[in-house]
Amino acid sequence: MADLLDDHPDLDPCLVWPDLMKAYYRRLKGDTEVRVKFSTQAGHTEEVEFGDVNPDKILAQAERLKAACARKSGKRIRYAITGRFRPRSY
């Protein structure tokens, strides 16, 4: 599955990833065809249809968009482990 941000650069990932999560849950529920409508930053409406797609691919796309939203908003998504908090192994 191609990345939606590559195909549509004017998409706001913070608005799209919740809709993809809804599509993921509908697909898990057993719906065979799932359509998702969302608005772009330019004011256009886009529609994506997921036919017979593995739900894991929809989830992976939603996670990529969620990470892009976190980067865009400046939220820290990765944390380093410091040495003083590592447990000692005996």
CYANA upper distance limits for C-alpha pairs under 8 A (distance plus 0.5 A):
  1 MET  CA     57 LYS  CA      7.50
  1 MET  CA     61 GLN  CA      8.49
  2 ALA  CA      6 ASP  CA      7.98
  2 ALA  CA      7 ASP  CA      8.09
  3 ASP  CA      7 ASP  CA      7.20
  3 ASP  CA     61 GLN  CA      7.36
  4 LEU  CA      8 HIS  CA      6.37
  4 LEU  CA      9 PRO  CA      8.44
  4 LEU  CA     61 GLN  CA      8.37
  5 LEU  CA      9 PRO  CA      5.62
  5 LEU  CA     10 ASP  CA      8.22
  5 LEU  CA     11 LEU  CA      7.01
  5 LEU  CA     13 PRO  CA      8.23
  5 LEU  CA     65 LEU  CA      8.47
 10 ASP  CA     40 THR  CA      6.50
 10 ASP  CA     41 GLN  CA      6.26
 10 ASP  CA     42 ALA  CA      7.32
 11 LEU  CA     16 VAL  CA      8.02
 11 LEU  CA     39 SER  CA      8.16
 11 LEU  CA     40 THR  CA      5.36
 11 LEU  CA     41 GLN  CA      6.49
 12 ASP  CA     16 VAL  CA      7.00
 12 ASP  CA     40 THR  CA      6.97
 12 ASP  CA     41 GLN  CA      6.86
 12 ASP  CA     69 CYS  CA      8.25
 13 PRO  CA     17 TRP  CA      6.49
 13 PRO  CA     65 LEU  CA      5.66
 13 PRO  CA     66 LYS  CA      7.21
 13 PRO  CA     68 ALA  CA      6.85
 13 PRO  CA     69 CYS  CA      5.75
 14 CYS  CA     18 PRO  CA      8.11
 14 CYS  CA     65 LEU  CA      7.78
 14 CYS  CA     66 LYS  CA      7.24
 14 CYS  CA     68 ALA  CA      8.41
 14 CYS  CA     69 CYS  CA      5.41
 15 LEU  CA     19 ASP  CA      7.99
 15 LEU  CA     38 PHE  CA      8.09
 15 LEU  CA     39 SER  CA      8.48
 16 VAL  CA     20 LEU  CA      6.93
 16 VAL  CA     38 PHE  CA      7.01
 16 VAL  CA     65 LEU  CA      7.87
 17 TRP  CA     21 MET  CA      6.76
 17 TRP  CA     62 ALA  CA      5.45
 17 TRP  CA     63 GLU  CA      7.95
 17 TRP  CA     65 LEU  CA      6.04
 17 TRP  CA     66 LYS  CA      6.35
 18 PRO  CA     22 LYS  CA      6.92
 18 PRO  CA     62 ALA  CA      8.07
 19 ASP  CA     23 ALA  CA      6.84
 19 ASP  CA     36 VAL  CA      7.17
 19 ASP  CA     37 LYS  CA      8.42
 19 ASP  CA     38 PHE  CA      8.12
 20 LEU  CA     24 TYR  CA      6.59
 20 LEU  CA     36 VAL  CA      7.67
 20 LEU  CA     58 ILE  CA      7.35
 20 LEU  CA     59 LEU  CA      8.04
 20 LEU  CA     61 GLN  CA      8.36
 20 LEU  CA     62 ALA  CA      6.16
 21 MET  CA     25 TYR  CA      6.79
 21 MET  CA     58 ILE  CA      8.24
 21 MET  CA     59 LEU  CA      7.29
 21 MET  CA     62 ALA  CA      6.78
 22 LYS  CA     26 ARG  CA      6.70
 23 ALA  CA     27 ARG  CA      6.54
 23 ALA  CA     34 VAL  CA      6.70
 23 ALA  CA     35 ARG  CA      7.91
 23 ALA  CA     36 VAL  CA      7.34
 23 ALA  CA     58 ILE  CA      8.20
 24 TYR  CA     28 LEU  CA      6.72
 24 TYR  CA     55 PRO  CA      6.33
 24 TYR  CA     58 ILE  CA      6.39
 24 TYR  CA     59 LEU  CA      6.70
 25 TYR  CA     29 LYS  CA      6.63
 26 ARG  CA     30 GLY  CA      7.10
 26 ARG  CA     31 ASP  CA      6.34
 26 ARG  CA     34 VAL  CA      7.71
 27 ARG  CA     31 ASP  CA      5.57
 27 ARG  CA     32 THR  CA      7.19
 27 ARG  CA     33 GLU  CA      8.20
 27 ARG  CA     34 VAL  CA      7.36
 27 ARG  CA     55 PRO  CA      6.72
 28 LEU  CA     55 PRO  CA      7.11
 32 THR  CA     51 GLY  CA      6.72
 32 THR  CA     52 ASP  CA      6.85
 33 GLU  CA     49 GLU  CA      7.51
 33 GLU  CA     50 PHE  CA      6.29
 33 GLU  CA     51 GLY  CA      5.05
 33 GLU  CA     52 ASP  CA      7.40
 34 VAL  CA     49 GLU  CA      6.20
 34 VAL  CA     50 PHE  CA      5.62
 34 VAL  CA     51 GLY  CA      6.95
 35 ARG  CA     47 GLU  CA      7.29
 35 ARG  CA     48 VAL  CA      6.17
 35 ARG  CA     49 GLU  CA      4.80
 35 ARG  CA     50 PHE  CA      6.71
 36 VAL  CA     47 GLU  CA      6.06
 36 VAL  CA     48 VAL  CA      5.74
 36 VAL  CA     49 GLU  CA      6.83
 37 LYS  CA     45 THR  CA      7.33
 37 LYS  CA     46 GLU  CA      6.21
 37 LYS  CA     47 GLU  CA      4.91
 37 LYS  CA     48 VAL  CA      7.05
 38 PHE  CA     45 THR  CA      6.24
 38 PHE  CA     46 GLU  CA      6.02
 38 PHE  CA     47 GLU  CA      7.03
 39 SER  CA     43 GLY  CA      6.62
 39 SER  CA     44 HIS  CA      6.16
 39 SER  CA     45 THR  CA      4.96
 39 SER  CA     46 GLU  CA      6.59
 40 THR  CA     44 HIS  CA      5.85
 40 THR  CA     45 THR  CA      6.71
 40 THR  CA     46 GLU  CA      7.61
 53 VAL  CA     57 LYS  CA      7.71
 53 VAL  CA     58 ILE  CA      8.21
 54 ASN  CA     58 ILE  CA      7.61
 55 PRO  CA     59 LEU  CA      6.77
 56 ASP  CA     60 ALA  CA      6.58
 57 LYS  CA     61 GLN  CA      6.72
 58 ILE  CA     62 ALA  CA      6.69
 59 LEU  CA     63 GLU  CA      6.63
 60 ALA  CA     64 ARG  CA      6.76
 61 GLN  CA     65 LEU  CA      6.80
 62 ALA  CA     66 LYS  CA      6.56
 63 GLU  CA     67 ALA  CA      6.67
 64 ARG  CA     68 ALA  CA      6.70
 65 LEU  CA     69 CYS  CA      6.59
 66 LYS  CA     70 ALA  CA      6.77
 67 ALA  CA     71 ARG  CA      6.72
 67 ALA  CA     77 ILE  CA      8.09
 68 ALA  CA     72 LYS  CA      6.55
 69 CYS  CA     73 SER  CA      6.65
 70 ALA  CA     74 GLY  CA      6.58
 70 ALA  CA     75 LYS  CA      5.52
 70 ALA  CA     76 ARG  CA      7.64
 70 ALA  CA     77 ILE  CA      7.45
 71 ARG  CA     75 LYS  CA      6.54
 71 ARG  CA     76 ARG  CA      7.90
 71 ARG  CA     77 ILE  CA      8.28
 81 ILE  CA     85 PHE  CA      7.84
 81 ILE  CA     86 ARG  CA      8.37
 82 THR  CA     86 ARG  CA      7.81
